[in-house]
Amino acid sequence: MFQQRPRYRRGLSSFLTIFELVYHSIVRDVRKMHGNAVIALGLNMLQVIFFVLSFYLLFNLLGMRRAAIRGDFMLYIMSGIFLFLTHTKTMGAVSGSEGPSSAMMKHAPMTTFVSILSTAFGALYIQLLSLFLCLFIYDVLIAPVVIIDMAGAFMMLILAWFTGVGVGMVVLALTPWFPNFVMMFKTLYQRANMIASGKMFVANSLPPFMLNMFDWNPLFHCIDQARGYVFINYFPRNSNWEYPLWVGLVLLMIGLMGEFYTRRHASLSWQARR
């Protein structure tokens, strides 16, 4: 008599409910960095500025500036760093999202699907805000920002984010089963992408034996293609955008199947091991 029966929602009502859950979860994930969202954004911008200045000094000290594309040198650096940070931060956020044994899953509307969506879009939200603010400040204070194909460059950023989601999903599915291995893999993957992502050079300038060392990485293709959209005098011949798209789709499907299998074998002891 007093038992509350679940209400089944369909169509637009169900979509709006999921959208509201994702929105509030995104706010919660963004505020994990800091209680003040503005300070959280500022911390991320400081990290981007630190990366840009570090690579600027590195290129000048090692005499690697001649290997860059003719055009705005700072834009060349930022085109690689923004995609690199978007990919790696998204991978880390998705792989660390709330699992089936988390306390948040005790609330009826909350699901692992909502948790994964919120962490993925939360990472994208922070990176996009940092990107637009950094480009705005650079355009106003230093030099005008000229991007030949804004839509194409933005799509490569989204593709770098999408591949980060795919890698993060696979890592998330493996974490409860192999926590120590996954921790080492995440660290190794992020460190390897410091070089393997190709943000320090362009694919057209690499000899074939070096190109074979980097073209396995979907982020390498995203960054090289993005520079083709940013600069008028660069035409990427040794990369394509189809490869990271297919790799991201395959990894996402594998990660979803693995997460579904993992969720069916959830254990409360997993949360203590993460």
C-alpha positions as CSV (number, residue, x, y, z in Angstrom):
1,M,0.0,0.0,0.0
2,F,2.7,2.4,1.0
3,Q,5.3,1.1,-1.5
4,Q,6.4,3.6,-4.0
5,R,6.3,2.3,-7.5
6,P,8.9,3.4,-10.0
7,R,7.7,5.7,-12.8
8,Y,8.8,4.9,-16.3
9,R,9.6,7.8,-18.5
10,R,9.9,7.8,-22.2
11,G,10.8,10.1,-25.0
12,L,11.5,13.8,-24.3
13,S,10.9,13.4,-20.5
14,S,13.5,10.8,-20.2
15,F,16.0,12.8,-22.3
16,L,15.4,15.9,-20.2
17,T,15.9,13.9,-17.0
18,I,19.2,12.5,-18.2
19,F,20.3,16.0,-19.4
20,E,19.6,17.5,-16.0
21,L,21.5,14.8,-14.3
22,V,24.5,15.2,-16.6
23,Y,24.4,19.0,-16.1
24,H,24.5,18.8,-12.3
25,S,27.2,16.1,-12.5
26,I,29.3,18.3,-14.7
27,V,29.0,21.1,-12.2
28,R,30.0,18.7,-9.4
29,D,33.1,17.4,-11.4
30,V,34.2,21.0,-12.3
31,R,34.0,22.0,-8.6
32,K,36.1,19.0,-7.6
33,M,39.2,21.0,-8.7
34,H,38.2,24.0,-6.5
35,G,35.1,25.2,-4.7
36,N,35.1,28.3,-6.8
37,A,34.5,27.5,-10.5
38,V,36.4,30.7,-11.6
39,I,39.5,29.6,-9.7
40,A,39.2,26.1,-11.1
41,L,39.3,27.7,-14.6
42,G,42.2,29.9,-13.7
43,L,44.2,27.0,-12.4
44,N,43.7,25.2,-15.7
45,M,44.7,28.3,-17.6
46,L,47.8,28.6,-15.6
47,Q,48.7,25.1,-16.5
48,V,48.2,25.8,-20.2
49,I,50.3,29.0,-20.0
50,F,53.0,27.1,-18.1
51,F,53.1,24.5,-20.9
52,V,53.2,27.1,-23.7
53,L,56.0,29.1,-22.0
54,S,58.0,25.9,-21.3
55,F,57.9,24.7,-24.9
56,Y,58.6,28.2,-26.2
57,L,61.8,28.3,-24.1
58,L,62.7,24.7,-25.0
59,F,62.3,25.5,-28.8
60,N,64.5,28.6,-28.5
61,L,67.2,27.0,-26.3
62,L,67.6,23.8,-28.4
63,G,67.4,25.8,-31.7
64,M,64.3,23.8,-32.9
65,R,62.4,26.9,-33.9
66,R,63.5,26.4,-37.5
67,A,61.6,23.1,-37.6
68,A,58.3,24.9,-37.0
69,I,55.8,25.9,-39.6
70,R,56.2,29.3,-41.2
71,G,53.7,31.5,-39.4
72,D,52.9,32.5,-35.9
73,F,55.3,30.5,-33.7
74,M,53.2,30.8,-30.6
75,L,50.1,29.6,-32.5
76,Y,52.1,26.6,-33.7
77,I,53.0,25.7,-30.0
78,M,49.4,26.2,-28.8
79,S,47.9,24.1,-31.6
80,G,49.8,21.1,-30.2
81,I,49.4,21.8,-26.5
82,F,45.7,22.5,-26.5
83,L,45.0,19.1,-28.2
84,F,47.4,17.3,-26.1
85,L,45.9,18.6,-22.8
86,T,42.4,18.0,-24.0
87,H,43.2,14.4,-24.9
88,T,45.1,13.5,-21.8
89,K,42.9,15.3,-19.3
90,T,39.8,13.7,-20.8
91,M,41.4,10.3,-20.6
92,G,42.3,10.8,-17.0
93,A,38.8,12.2,-16.2
94,V,36.9,9.4,-17.8
95,S,39.1,6.7,-16.4
96,G,38.6,8.1,-12.9
97,S,34.8,8.5,-13.1
98,E,32.4,7.1,-10.6
99,G,32.2,3.3,-10.8
100,P,29.3,1.0,-10.0
101,S,30.5,0.6,-6.4
102,S,30.7,4.3,-5.7
103,A,28.5,5.9,-3.1
104,M,26.9,8.1,-5.8
105,M,25.4,5.1,-7.4
106,K,23.2,4.6,-4.4
107,H,21.0,7.5,-5.6
108,A,18.4,6.1,-7.9
109,P,18.6,8.5,-10.9
110,M,22.4,8.3,-10.9
111,T,24.0,5.7,-13.3
112,T,27.6,5.0,-14.5
113,F,26.5,6.2,-17.9
114,V,25.7,9.6,-16.5
115,S,28.9,9.7,-14.5
116,I,31.0,8.9,-17.6
117,L,29.1,11.6,-19.7
118,S,29.5,14.2,-17.0
119,T,33.3,13.7,-16.6
120,A,33.9,13.7,-20.3
121,F,31.9,16.8,-21.0
122,G,33.2,18.5,-17.9
123,A,36.8,18.0,-19.1
124,L,35.8,19.4,-22.5
125,Y,34.1,22.4,-21.0
126,I,37.1,23.4,-18.9
127,Q,39.5,22.9,-21.9
128,L,37.3,24.9,-24.3
129,L,36.9,27.8,-21.8
130,S,40.7,27.8,-21.3
131,L,41.3,27.7,-25.0
132,F,39.0,30.6,-25.9
133,L,40.3,32.7,-23.0
134,C,44.0,32.1,-23.8
135,L,43.4,32.9,-27.5
136,F,41.4,36.0,-26.6
137,I,44.2,37.3,-24.3
138,Y,46.9,36.5,-26.9
139,D,44.9,38.2,-29.7
140,V,44.3,41.4,-27.6
141,L,47.7,41.7,-25.9
142,I,50.3,40.2,-28.3
143,A,49.3,39.5,-31.9
144,P,46.1,38.9,-33.9
145,V,45.1,35.2,-34.0
146,V,44.7,34.1,-37.7
147,I,43.3,30.6,-38.2
148,I,42.6,29.7,-41.8
149,D,39.9,27.1,-41.2
150,M,38.4,27.6,-37.7
151,A,35.8,24.8,-38.1
152,G,38.3,22.3,-39.2
153,A,40.7,23.1,-36.4
154,F,37.8,22.9,-33.9
155,M,36.8,19.5,-35.2
156,M,40.3,18.2,-34.7
157,L,40.1,19.4,-31.1
158,I,36.8,17.5,-30.7
159,L,38.4,14.4,-32.3
160,A,41.3,14.6,-29.8
161,W,38.7,14.8,-27.0
162,F,36.8,11.8,-28.5
163,T,39.8,9.6,-28.7
164,G,40.6,10.5,-25.1
165,V,37.1,9.4,-24.2
166,G,37.7,6.1,-26.0
167,V,41.0,5.4,-24.2
168,G,39.5,6.4,-20.9
169,M,36.6,4.0,-21.3
170,V,39.0,1.1,-21.9
171,V,41.1,2.1,-18.9
172,L,37.9,2.5,-16.7
173,A,36.7,-1.0,-17.6
174,L,40.1,-2.5,-16.7
175,T,40.7,-0.6,-13.5
176,P,38.7,-2.9,-11.0
177,W,40.4,-6.0,-12.5
178,F,44.0,-4.7,-12.8
179,P,44.4,-1.6,-10.6
180,N,48.2,-1.5,-10.4
181,F,48.7,-2.2,-14.1
182,V,46.2,0.5,-15.0
183,M,47.9,3.0,-12.8
184,M,51.2,2.4,-14.4
185,F,49.7,2.4,-17.9
186,K,48.0,5.8,-17.4
187,T,51.3,7.3,-16.2
188,L,53.3,5.7,-19.1
189,Y,50.6,6.8,-21.7
190,Q,50.6,10.4,-20.5
191,R,54.4,10.6,-20.4
192,A,54.8,8.9,-23.8
193,N,52.4,11.3,-25.4
194,M,54.7,14.2,-24.4
195,I,56.7,13.1,-27.4
196,A,54.6,10.6,-29.4
197,S,51.7,13.2,-29.8
198,G,53.9,15.1,-32.3
199,K,53.3,18.5,-30.8
200,M,57.0,19.3,-31.0
201,F,57.3,18.6,-34.7
202,V,55.3,18.2,-37.9
203,A,54.8,14.9,-39.7
204,N,55.9,16.2,-43.1
205,S,59.4,16.8,-41.8
206,L,59.9,13.3,-40.4
207,P,61.8,10.6,-42.2
208,P,59.9,7.3,-42.9
209,F,61.6,5.4,-40.1
210,M,60.6,8.1,-37.5
211,L,57.1,8.4,-38.9
212,N,56.5,4.7,-38.3
213,M,57.3,5.3,-34.6
214,F,54.5,7.9,-34.2
215,D,51.7,7.2,-36.7
216,W,50.1,4.6,-34.4
217,N,49.0,7.4,-32.1
218,P,45.6,8.9,-33.0
219,L,46.6,12.1,-31.2
220,F,49.6,12.5,-33.6
221,H,47.1,12.5,-36.5
222,C,44.8,15.0,-34.8
223,I,47.5,17.5,-34.0
224,D,49.1,17.3,-37.5
225,Q,45.7,17.7,-39.2
226,A,44.8,20.6,-36.9
227,R,47.9,22.4,-38.0
228,G,46.9,21.9,-41.6
229,Y,43.7,23.8,-40.8
230,V,45.4,26.5,-38.7
231,F,48.2,27.4,-41.2
232,I,47.7,28.3,-44.8
233,N,51.1,27.1,-45.9
234,Y,51.0,23.6,-44.3
235,F,49.4,20.6,-46.0
236,P,49.6,17.4,-43.9
237,R,50.5,14.5,-46.2
238,N,51.5,11.8,-43.7
239,S,48.4,11.9,-41.5
240,N,44.6,11.8,-41.8
241,W,41.6,12.4,-39.6
242,E,39.8,9.1,-40.5
243,Y,42.3,7.0,-38.5
244,P,41.7,8.7,-35.1
245,L,37.9,8.6,-35.7
246,W,37.9,4.8,-36.3
247,V,40.3,4.2,-33.4
248,G,38.1,6.3,-31.1
249,L,35.0,4.4,-32.2
250,V,36.6,1.0,-31.7
251,L,38.0,1.9,-28.3
252,L,34.7,3.4,-27.2
253,M,32.8,0.2,-28.2
254,I,35.3,-2.0,-26.4
255,G,35.2,0.3,-23.3
256,L,31.4,0.2,-23.2
257,M,31.3,-3.6,-23.5
258,G,34.0,-3.9,-20.8
259,E,32.2,-1.4,-18.5
260,F,28.9,-3.3,-18.9
261,Y,30.6,-6.6,-18.0
262,T,32.5,-5.0,-15.1
263,R,29.3,-3.4,-13.8
264,R,27.6,-6.8,-13.6
265,H,30.4,-8.1,-11.4
266,A,30.6,-5.0,-9.2
267,S,32.0,-5.4,-5.7
268,L,32.1,-2.9,-2.8
269,S,35.8,-3.8,-2.2
270,W,36.7,-2.3,-5.6
271,Q,36.2,1.3,-4.3
272,A,38.9,0.7,-1.6
273,R,41.4,-0.4,-4.2
274,R,41.1,2.6,-6.5
